[in-house]
Amino acid sequence: MTEQNLSDGFSCPLPVSHHEAIMLGHGSGGSMTSELIQRVFHKYFQSDGLEQKNDAANLLMPDHIHRIAMTTDSHIVTPLFFPGGDIGKLAVCGTVNDLLTAGAVPKWLSAAFILEEGLPIAILEKILESMKKCAEEAQVEIVTGDTKVVERGKGDGIFINTTGIGYIAENFQPGGEKARPGDAVILSGTVGNHGMSVLCARGELGIKADISSDAAPLNEMVRNLRPFAPSVHVLRDPTRGGLSTTLNEIANQSQVGIELDEKLIPISKEVNAVCEMLGFDPYTIANEGKMIIIIPDEIKQEALLAVRSSKYGENAAIIGRVFANQSPMVLLRTILGTHRILDSLSGELLPRIC
């Protein structure tokens, strides 16, 4: 039997399974994360917001008229700086984009910092400057925060937690449970850029590639979709676990099938080459500046033009459709014309990626 002392840290002299102790895979955003939430967290935390199972909670204010969205996220990426971004930009973009998936107008952020003793002040200021620039672009204010310091060797430089609040218009409330058979699936750009950018920046594999993270606030993109409200059924940013995991979450929330066409999914030559070299599936690689839009088929072309007209949507494409199915699943029609099932990411493919 596994020895464990909960009163004085923890001690696990024997091997443990993922049912007995936390493992890296529990932070993947994939099936292990989902299982941990359902098996452990759900026993203690239950609310209407959590039951929505979306990236941001859609909350009714006490006046029973107005609604807000609220989300929170923690950022532990390594290295702290990578092509196209850094941990500060990632913290703001990730939180803003999660609010946008609820159809909200992002307004306020909190920022809490866990700093490691010995972190150069110059590095901290560089990260804060990046957060400032990104917040200005996203038109949000950082209005409160907190700072803690841990001993040297206990914090890996800096961890950042951000919480975001925005307000929701009555007629624009997309959600992962609202996909309907016949809907079209739009992806706002190429997949895998963020994950591959961070991986290459680590230098552990000796791979050099011209890949930049896609980290970006998508306010303009979502604003361009507001004229289509309330027909925008789902907005979701495919971050941890990538396109495949995110679409599986939507399929399960809406109890539908989703079919993608491999020929239509945008992916850069550089990302594709690195994935092939390492044996990675690009559809499970993290993104930080992309949006999945699920919308009725009859307005898909107009919505696509609206997305492409935004700053970060020029490579947007219609990549698939929603269909009725008794068992929620995501299918990929391959270039060869065959089908394969796209599963959620299980364990941790690339730890410390966001």
N, C-alpha and C positions, 0 to 999 in steps of 0.2 A: 504493500500500500504506500502511496506517495506521502512522504513527510512534508508537512507544510506548517509554518509558524506565522500566523497572521498578526501577532502582537508585536513582533520585532522585525519589520521588513518582511522578507520572504526567503524561504529555504526550500529548494526542490532538488534533493540529491539524486532522485531517480528521474528517468525520462518521463515526460508528460505529454498527453495529447492536447489537441486544440480545444477539447472539451474541459480540460482541467487547468489550463494556464493560458495567458495571453501570448500570442505569437505575432510575428510581423504580418502575417496574412490577415489578421483581424483589422488591420488598417488599410487594406487594399481597396476598399469600396466595393468589393465583389461579394461572392456568396458567403465567405467566412465572416465578413462584416455584417451582412444581413442576418446570419445565423446568431451572431453574438448579440445583436440588438434584440432579436425576437426572444432568444433563450434567456438572456440575463437582464438587459436594461429594461425590457418591457415589463418585467415583474415589478419594478419599482416606480417607473415613470409612465403615466398614462394621462393623455389629454387629447382634446379635439385636434390641436395643432400637430401632435405627434402622429395621430391616426391618419392624417392626410398623406404621410409618407412622401412628401415633396421636399425639394431643396430649401424652401422657405415656407414657414407657416402662414396661412391666410387667416387673420384673426379679426373677429368682430369687436369693435370698441364698445365700451359700456353704454354709449348712447344708442346702440342697436341700429345705427345708420352707417357710420364710417368703418372702413376696414384698413388695416395695416398689414404689411408683411414683415416678418422677422426671421433672421437667419444668423447662424454663428459658424465659425470655421477656425481651425488651427493649422498653422503652416510650419513645417519642419524640414523644408527642402535642403538638400546638400548637393552641390556647393551653394553658398549663399548668392553668388552671382553666376549667371550663365548667359549665353547669347540670347538676346531678346528680352532679358528681364532679370529680376532678382527677387529675393524673398519678400521685400516690401511691396513691389508692384504686384506680385502674386497675391499677397494678402488682400489688397484693395480690390483687384479685379475679381478674385474668386468670390468675395462677399457681395460685391455689386451685382455680378452676373447671377448669383443665386437669388437675389431679390427680383431681378428682371424675369426670372422663370415663373414667378408668381404674377407677372403682369404689373408689378409695382413700379413706382417712380422712386428710385433710391434717394434718400435724403440725409441720413445720419449714420455714422460708423463709430464704434468704440475700437480702441486698439490697446491690447495688453501685451507687454513684452516680458519674456523670461530671458534674462541676459546672463551669460557666463562670465565669471570673474576673469579678467584679462582681455576681454573683447576690446579692440582699439576703438576709441571714441570716433575716430575718422571713419571707420567702417559703419558704425551706428548712424552717423550723420549722413553718409551716402545712402543708406537704406531709407532713412526718414525723408530725405529729399526725393527719392523715388516715389514714396508713398504720397507725398505732397503733390507731385506732378500728376500722378494717376488719379488722385481724389479730385483735383481741379478739372481734369478731363471728364471724369464721371459726374461732375457737379454734385459731389457729396461733401459733407463736413465731418471731420473727425472731432467729436464733441466731448469725449471722455476717454479715460485710459487708466492703465496701471503698469507699474514696473516692479519686477522682482529680480533678484540676483542670486544665482546659485554658485557653489564653489567651483573652482577651476577643475575642468574635466567632467563636470556633471551636466553640462547644458549644450555642448556643441555649438557655441557661439551665440546664437539667438533663436528663440522660438517666438512666433507671433500669433496671438488669437485676436480675431476681429468679429464683431457683431454688427449687423446692419438692420436698419429699419427704413421702410418706405411706405408710401400710401398707395392704396389700390382703388382704381376706378370701378364703379359698379358693373360696367358692361365688359370689363377686360380682366377675367379671372381664369387663365389657363391652369390646367392641372394634369398630372400624369394619369389620372383616372378617366380622362375625357376623350381619349382616342376612340374613333369610331370606324367600323368597317367601311371601306371606300375612301378614307382619308389618304392624302398624299404625305410623304415624308420628305422634308427639305433639310439639307445639311448646309451650314453657312460657309463651309470652306474645307480645306485639306485636313486630314486626320493625322495624329501622331506627332506633330511638330514639337509640342512641349516636352513630352516624355523623352524623345530622342535627343532633343537639345540638351537636356539636363544630363542624360546618360553620357553623351559624348564629352560634355564639359568636365565630367569626373576624371576622364583620362585613364580609367582603370583598364580599359580594353584596348587602348592604343588606337582607337578609331578617330579619324578626323573627318568631319563632314560639314558642309555649309548648311547647317540647320539652325534656325532661330526659333525660340519659343513663340507661340502665338498669343501669349498673355496679353489681354486687352479688355477694356470695359466695353460692353456691347449696348450701351444706352441708345445710341442712334438707331441701331438695327431694330431694337424692340419698339422704339418710337415710330419707326416707319411702318410697323405692323399694326399699330393701334387703329388705323382706319378700317381694318378688317375685323375688329372686335364686334360681337363676341364669337366670331367664327374661328379664331385661333384657339384650337383645342388644347394643344400641348406646347410648352416651351421647356427645354431642358438642356443644360450645358453638360456635355459628356466629358467630365473630368476624370477622376480616378476610375479605372476599369474601362475607360474609353467608350467608343461608340457601341460596341457589343453589349457591355454590361448595362449601360444606360437604357438602351432599347429593350433589353430584357426586363428591366424595372418597369418601364412603361407598359409593356405587354402584360405583365402580371397585374399591375394596377388596374388596367382597363379590361383585362380578360379577353385579349384579342391576339391574333397573329400579326407579325410584321414581316414583310418580304422585301429584301434589298436586292438591287441589281449591281453586281460587282463592277460592271463596266462604267457605272455612273458615279461611283464614290470617288471624290477627289482625293488624291494622295500624291505628294511630291515625289520626284524621282529619287531624291536624296533619302527621304524617310523610307521609301520602299526598298532601296538598296541596303540600308543598314538593317532593316527588319529581316530581309532575306539572308543577310550575312549571319545574323545572330539567331535566326529561327524564331523570331517574334511574329505574332499576329498583329498587324498595325491597327486592327479594329479594337484591340484591348489596351492600346497605349493612351496615356492621359493627354487631354487637351485642356487649355486654359483660356481660349478665346474663340470658342465655337459654340453654335447654338443649333439644336435640333428643333425644327418647327413642324408640327403636325396639324394639317389644315384640310378642309374639304377639297376634294379633287377639282371641283368646278372653279375654284379661285386660286389654284396652285401657281399658275403662270404669273398672275398679278402679284401674288405674294413673293414669288421668286424675284421679280424685278425690284420690288421694294427692298428685299434683303440685299440684292446686288448693288443697289444704289447707296448703301451705307458704307462707311469707311472701312469696315473689316469684313465685308460680305461679297467682294468681287468674284470669288471663286465658288459661290453658292451653287448648289445643284439639287435637283429633284432626284432622290436616290431610291425611292421605294414606295410601298403602299401598305395600308392596314387592311387586314382581311379577317373575316369571322372564323374563329377556330375554337373548338371546345377546350383545347389545351394551349395556354399562352406559350408562344415560342417566337423566335426570330430566325428566319431562313435567309440564306444568301444564295441567290442565283449566280453561279460562277460564270466566268468568261467562257467556259466550255459548255455552258447550258445545263449543267447539273445543279443540284441543290445540296447545301450542307447546312446543318444547324449551327448558328452562332450562339455559344453559351456565354453566361456571365463569367468573368474572371473569377477563379476560385481563390488561390492564395495570393501572395505578394509577388508580382512580376518584377517591378522596379521599386524597391523601398525608397522612402525619403524623396519622392518625386514632386510633392506639392505640400 
